[in-house]
Amino acid sequence: MRISPLGACAVTAACAVTLAACGTSAGGGAPAAATSKVDVGKASAVTPVDAATLARARKQGSVLLYTNADEQQMKPISQAFEAKYPYLKLRVLNMNDAQTFQRYATETATGARTADVVMGSDAVGMLHFADQGNVLDYTDPNVANLPAYARLAPGVTAMSEDPVVAVYNTALIPKDKQPKDVTALAKLSDSLKGKIATTDISNPTSFGAVAGYLGRHREAGWRNIEELGANSGVESGTGNLMQKLAQGQYQASYFVAGTVRALITGDAAKVLDYTYLTDGTPLLPRGVAVTKKAGSPDAAKVFVNFLLSVQGQEAACKGGFTPYRDGVELCAYGVPAIRKAVGAQNLILGGYPDGIVKNKPVIEARWKKAYGR
């Protein structure tokens, strides 16, 4: 069978994007007010852990990380961390957030070796995890130089603030025809019934995006969500969504994990294009924490210290994460770049919102009704 150039690009793009998109999930919260300006903290010199912690970390020799970020995303971080600390080996196990929390519970109950650090985007899950006493109440030296919204819970700090985006098949919806906000996308969806899609509300990315968007727009936001719901397909994860979009089964998608931005290059960029949503771009914090039962607690602190440093944030940018702290230069995916694209007033940014746990069932139930789930 002969494959057209566009078809070949679509297959290649689908493969490239799906590789990392499958591992992405971002979390977020219930209604919250957006910040009026983007605070990136204060510029600072390197803020390392103390010498005694570093000496103990050297003896421990390794860090075990459980995260929802996949190997391709983590590779720049792993390489930079091990280059700086050649006596520390970073071991990364990729799994979704629910699996992370369940695995930790099982391993600690049986006395097995478990994660030294957990890193994930499910805000509700991370709050439950911390409330159950699983997080070491560790305040990294970098925290003093980070914006207040970086402090998510005792011992839990944001390592990135990942946006959600809309992604289009450019062969089917040219760039000049692509809606730039949710309101316009909802109107267009009437003519795209079955050709527009998002991920299920059970996916932390979807929940975080919906909750953040509704926090800004309330009932007007619900009207857009309900119009979209009547016309949208629903996929279980970002990988399936991007594959079908690249292959032309869908023409448009929305509330997609922003980590796909780094993958839309080369052949993928011939088929796909992403845009931020100018009537409110939710940024979903990806939390990181040292666990209470860490086998290498000091090495874990060194890793978290690196992640929150300028050097660590620059490495995170290369993996498609969204650094937010001051001093990170020339990151196409950073918070300052998003602010420039949509305006500070259109960023929905602010840690774990109040009421996130209580409001989740209400949001999920109304979303399911809108999408016929």
Solvent accessible surface area in square Angstrom, and as a share of the most:
residue,aa,sasa,rsa
1,M,220,0.98
2,R,203,0.74
3,I,93,0.47
4,S,51,0.33
5,P,100,0.63
6,L,93,0.46
7,G,23,0.22
8,A,45,0.35
9,C,22,0.13
10,A,9,0.07
11,V,71,0.41
12,T,61,0.36
13,A,0,0.00
14,A,1,0.01
15,C,77,0.46
16,A,37,0.29
17,V,0,0.00
18,T,28,0.16
19,L,130,0.65
20,A,2,0.02
21,A,0,0.00
22,C,87,0.52
23,G,15,0.14
24,T,4,0.02
25,S,10,0.06
26,A,2,0.01
27,G,1,0.01
28,G,3,0.03
29,G,5,0.04
30,A,0,0.00
31,P,40,0.25
32,A,25,0.20
33,A,92,0.72
34,A,29,0.22
35,T,42,0.24
36,S,104,0.67
37,K,144,0.61
38,V,15,0.09
39,D,60,0.31
40,V,30,0.17
41,G,22,0.21
42,K,129,0.54
43,A,76,0.59
44,S,41,0.27
45,A,87,0.67
46,V,113,0.65
47,T,32,0.19
48,P,78,0.49
49,V,13,0.08
50,D,85,0.44
51,A,85,0.66
52,A,56,0.43
53,T,7,0.04
54,L,55,0.27
55,A,54,0.42
56,R,115,0.42
57,A,0,0.00
58,R,137,0.50
59,K,179,0.76
60,Q,58,0.26
61,G,25,0.24
62,S,25,0.16
63,V,0,0.00
64,L,5,0.03
65,L,0,0.00
66,Y,2,0.01
67,T,0,0.00
68,N,1,0.01
69,A,0,0.00
70,D,14,0.07
71,E,141,0.63
72,Q,89,0.39
73,Q,4,0.02
74,M,3,0.01
75,K,115,0.49
76,P,27,0.17
77,I,0,0.00
78,S,23,0.15
79,Q,107,0.48
80,A,23,0.18
81,F,0,0.00
82,E,49,0.22
83,A,81,0.63
84,K,76,0.32
85,Y,17,0.06
86,P,107,0.67
87,Y,59,0.22
88,L,2,0.01
89,K,116,0.49
90,L,9,0.05
91,R,110,0.40
92,V,45,0.26
93,L,60,0.30
94,N,74,0.38
95,M,24,0.11
96,N,76,0.39
97,D,5,0.03
98,A,71,0.55
99,Q,97,0.43
100,T,4,0.02
101,F,33,0.14
102,Q,116,0.52
103,R,106,0.39
104,Y,2,0.01
105,A,51,0.39
106,T,70,0.41
107,E,22,0.10
108,T,41,0.24
109,A,88,0.68
110,T,101,0.59
111,G,69,0.66
112,A,51,0.39
113,R,100,0.37
114,T,4,0.02
115,A,0,0.00
116,D,0,0.00
117,V,0,0.00
118,V,1,0.00
119,M,3,0.01
120,G,2,0.02
121,S,1,0.01
122,D,25,0.13
123,A,1,0.01
124,V,13,0.08
125,G,13,0.12
126,M,2,0.01
127,L,32,0.16
128,H,84,0.37
129,F,4,0.02
130,A,21,0.16
131,D,117,0.61
132,Q,133,0.59
133,G,38,0.36
134,N,29,0.15
135,V,13,0.07
136,L,49,0.24
137,D,105,0.55
138,Y,34,0.13
139,T,98,0.57
140,D,4,0.02
141,P,48,0.30
142,N,2,0.01
143,V,9,0.05
144,A,71,0.55
145,N,24,0.12
146,L,9,0.04
147,P,3,0.02
148,A,76,0.59
149,Y,23,0.09
150,A,0,0.00
151,R,110,0.40
152,L,16,0.08
153,A,21,0.16
154,P,104,0.65
155,G,12,0.11
156,V,2,0.01
157,T,12,0.07
158,A,0,0.00
159,M,0,0.00
160,S,0,0.00
161,E,0,0.00
162,D,2,0.01
163,P,0,0.00
164,V,0,0.00
165,V,0,0.00
166,A,0,0.00
167,V,0,0.00
168,Y,0,0.00
169,N,5,0.03
170,T,35,0.20
171,A,52,0.40
172,L,82,0.41
173,I,10,0.05
174,P,68,0.43
175,K,126,0.53
176,D,123,0.64
177,K,137,0.58
178,Q,7,0.03
179,P,15,0.09
180,K,82,0.35
181,D,37,0.19
182,V,1,0.00
183,T,53,0.31
184,A,38,0.29
185,L,0,0.00
186,A,0,0.00
187,K,139,0.59
188,L,54,0.27
189,S,0,0.00
190,D,87,0.45
191,S,87,0.56
192,L,15,0.08
193,K,138,0.58
194,G,43,0.41
195,K,88,0.37
196,I,0,0.00
197,A,0,0.00
198,T,2,0.01
199,T,1,0.01
200,D,22,0.11
201,I,1,0.00
202,S,85,0.55
203,N,16,0.08
204,P,29,0.18
205,T,0,0.00
206,S,1,0.00
207,F,7,0.03
208,G,0,0.00
209,A,0,0.00
210,V,1,0.01
211,A,0,0.00
212,G,9,0.08
213,Y,1,0.00
214,L,5,0.03
215,G,5,0.05
216,R,70,0.26
217,H,54,0.24
218,R,138,0.50
219,E,91,0.41
220,A,48,0.37
221,G,0,0.00
222,W,21,0.07
223,R,155,0.57
224,N,19,0.10
225,I,0,0.00
226,E,63,0.28
227,E,56,0.25
228,L,0,0.00
229,G,6,0.06
230,A,63,0.49
231,N,13,0.07
232,S,19,0.12
233,G,18,0.18
234,V,25,0.14
235,E,16,0.07
236,S,84,0.54
237,G,18,0.18
238,T,3,0.01
239,G,2,0.01
240,N,67,0.34
241,L,0,0.00
242,M,0,0.00
243,Q,69,0.31
244,K,64,0.27
245,L,0,0.00
246,A,1,0.00
247,Q,80,0.35
248,G,24,0.23
249,Q,91,0.40
250,Y,20,0.08
251,Q,39,0.17
252,A,0,0.00
253,S,0,0.00
254,Y,1,0.00
255,F,2,0.01
256,V,1,0.00
257,A,2,0.02
258,G,0,0.00
259,T,4,0.02
260,V,0,0.00
261,R,2,0.01
262,A,27,0.21
263,L,19,0.09
264,I,16,0.08
265,T,80,0.46
266,G,56,0.54
267,D,54,0.28
268,A,1,0.01
269,A,50,0.39
270,K,126,0.53
271,V,1,0.01
272,L,2,0.01
273,D,28,0.14
274,Y,57,0.22
275,T,19,0.11
276,Y,22,0.09
277,L,0,0.00
278,T,51,0.30
279,D,26,0.13
280,G,0,0.00
281,T,0,0.00
282,P,1,0.01
283,L,6,0.03
284,L,5,0.03
285,P,3,0.02
286,R,2,0.01
287,G,0,0.00
288,V,1,0.01
289,A,1,0.01
290,V,2,0.01
291,T,1,0.01
292,K,102,0.43
293,K,128,0.54
294,A,15,0.12
295,G,48,0.46
296,S,6,0.04
297,P,45,0.29
298,D,11,0.06
299,A,0,0.00
300,A,0,0.00
301,K,42,0.18
302,V,0,0.00
303,F,0,0.00
304,V,5,0.03
305,N,8,0.04
306,F,2,0.01
307,L,0,0.00
308,L,0,0.00
309,S,11,0.07
310,V,42,0.24
311,Q,80,0.36
312,G,0,0.00
313,Q,1,0.00
314,E,64,0.29
315,A,6,0.05
316,A,0,0.00
317,C,15,0.09
318,K,153,0.65
319,G,8,0.08
320,G,0,0.00
321,F,0,0.00
322,T,0,0.00
323,P,2,0.01
324,Y,1,0.00
325,R,9,0.03
326,D,45,0.23
327,G,31,0.30
328,V,27,0.15
329,E,122,0.55
330,L,181,0.90
331,C,17,0.10
332,A,72,0.56
333,Y,37,0.14
334,G,2,0.02
335,V,0,0.00
336,P,56,0.35
337,A,35,0.27
338,I,0,0.00
339,R,88,0.32
340,K,182,0.77
341,A,61,0.47
342,V,13,0.07
343,G,20,0.19
344,A,25,0.19
345,Q,118,0.53
346,N,28,0.14
347,L,0,0.00
348,I,12,0.06
349,L,3,0.02
350,G,34,0.33
351,G,9,0.09
352,Y,28,0.11
353,P,20,0.12
354,D,136,0.70
355,G,32,0.31
356,I,6,0.03
357,V,64,0.37
358,K,155,0.66
359,N,39,0.20
360,K,48,0.20
361,P,82,0.52
362,V,105,0.60
363,I,10,0.05
364,E,38,0.17
365,A,64,0.49
366,R,81,0.30
367,W,1,0.01
368,K,86,0.36
369,K,174,0.74
370,A,20,0.15
371,Y,21,0.08
372,G,69,0.66
373,R,154,0.56
